[in-house]
Amino acid sequence: MLELIKQPWPWYVAGALIGLTVPFLLLVGNKTFGISSSLRHLCAACIPGDVKFFKYDWRKEAWNLFFVGGIALGAFIAANYLSNPDPVQLAAPTAEYLASKGITDTAALQPSEIFSWDQLFTLRGLIFFVIGGFMVGFGTRYAGGCTSGHAIMGLSSLQWPSLVATVMFMIGGFVMTWFILPSLLTL
Amino acid sequence: MESAFQQAPTTADLQQRELDAMCVNESVLKHPWWYNLKYSAWGILFGIVFVKAEIVSWFRIQEMFRFESFHMYGVIGTAVMVGLISVLIIKRTKAKTVYGEEIHIPSKTFNKGQIYGALIFGLGWAITGACPGPLFAQIGAGYGVILVTFLSAVAGTWVYGRFREQLPH
């Protein structure tokens, strides 16, 4: 059994468990699924400044922070006790493409050529950590949700604005991957 | 007893929290803080799934956007189908929460942020290989440098809040 758990999990198992978050949150606490809001609650709790958008009783949304805290803890457990030593089974064309851009280390979930401390103070680090992260935080809040709030919760409850947002997420991702990232990877 | 389960009154604070967010529900029930631990428990399961299905991997996001693997499409597609069926069942059976409250899913109103903001997020998603959930998971899984990405994401959220009124919606 443990051997089975240690293998990478197939998409249908992961998808089903993620999908079940929707009824879990609704049935247990009348909550709608969404993760990016946690970033807003953190702002409201720690650095509200004089911004109206962050002036609310964040304690009423504390469940969201408990949830994301759990995610970090779960990831720690999986990475330390349930992982398998094999490299990421990357699709051959992707591996070939990334290798042509100098990214060959598939031993971990993140390529060490980009996501390591010694990259932090390089131009690449600035783009991949600082600017990329900023776009994720700014964009999700501007859009009113991320993959969980729009693509999963929003589509599950048949909200067409969430379909618009999901389509735009994908368009942004395609534009970056196909037209911009190829030059960023070789910086 | 019954009055405790009525729909919560809409307060100014609730309206404020509801701005551009889907995951807000007002409950009249007052619970001690440790009731929130059940969300942590589900979060732990969620984090394990994120890592075990390699959803938090930058490589998997690359594969997805390059159309070279079905994996992520399978994950998101299955999640939406399971969520959709669950919501249908909850609505059809008028299921209540475990505390007997009526389940309410707020409806989302369209604004231009779902175009501009979503596009900006999409661009950032392909760079970082992470949406907000996986950011927490990557940090937990031991990729310490993602703390920088995370703090930048918090900063981005803050800057959005600061300039919200000036942005087209």
Interface residues (C-beta under 8 A of the other chain):
Chain A: I5 P8 W9 P10 W11 Y12 V13 A14 G15 A16 L17 I18 G19 L20 T21 V22 P23 F24 L25 L26 L27 V28 G29 N30 K31 T32 F33 G34 I35 S36 S37 S38 L39 R40 L42 C43 I47 G49 V51 K52 F53 F54 K55 Y56 D57 K60 E61 A62 W63 N64 F66 F67 V68 G69 G70 I71 A72 L73 G74 A75 F76 I77 A78 A79 N80 L82 S83 V88 L90 A91 P93 T94 Y97 L98 T106 L109 Q110 P111 I114 F115 S116 W117 Q119 L120 G125 I127 F128 F129 V130 I131 G132 G133 F134 M135 V136 G137 F138 G139 T140 R141 Y142 A143 G144 G145 C146 T147 S148 G149 H150 A151 I152 M153 G154 L155 S156 S157 L158 Q159 W160 P161 S162 V164 A165 T166 V167 M168 F169 M170 I171 G172 G173 F174 V175 M176 T177 W178 I180 L181 L184
Chain B: D13 Q16 R17 L19 D20 A21 M22 C23 V24 N25 E26 S27 W33 N36 L37 K38 Y39 S40 A41 W42 G43 I44 L45 F46 G47 I48 V49 F50 V51 K52 A53 E54 I55 V56 S57 W58 F59 R60 I61 Q62 E63 M64 F65 R66 E68 S69 F70 H71 M72 G74 V75 I76 G77 T78 A79 V80 M81 V82 G83 L84 S86 V87 I89 I90 A95 T97 V98 E101 I103 H104 I105 P106 S107 K108 T109 F110 N111 G113 Q114 I115 Y116 G117 A118 L119 I120 F121 G122 L123 G124 W125 A126 I127 T128 G129 A130 C131 P132 G133 L135 F136 A137 Q138 I139 G140 A141 G142 Y143 G144 V145 I146 V148 T149 F150 L151 S152 A153 V154 A155 G156 T157 W158 V159 Y160 G161 R162 R164 L167
